[in-house]
């Protein structure tokens, strides 16, 4: 547990040990709220499925069009 200082712009810095434990990187989004005990809670937002899938085609050995054609061909073979 570390000490947090509020700057004149009402910003805080998350201590290094917490950043490392939660794998928090620069630019990541977080949410904050106040619980029933009046404590501030800050939670790391996990990436959305869309963000997680972004760029997935870069790892593919075939293009998106080739993959689509392959799937369509397989569909056609199943109908027979």
Residue pairs with C-beta under 8 A, 6 or more apart in sequence:
2 15
2 17
2 18
3 15
4 12
4 13
4 14
4 15
5 12
5 13
6 12
14 24
14 42
18 24
22 44
24 30
24 44
28 44
28 45
29 45
30 42
30 43
30 44
30 45
31 42
31 43
31 45
32 40
32 41
32 42
32 43
33 40
33 41
34 40
34 41
35 41
57 63
57 64
60 67
62 70
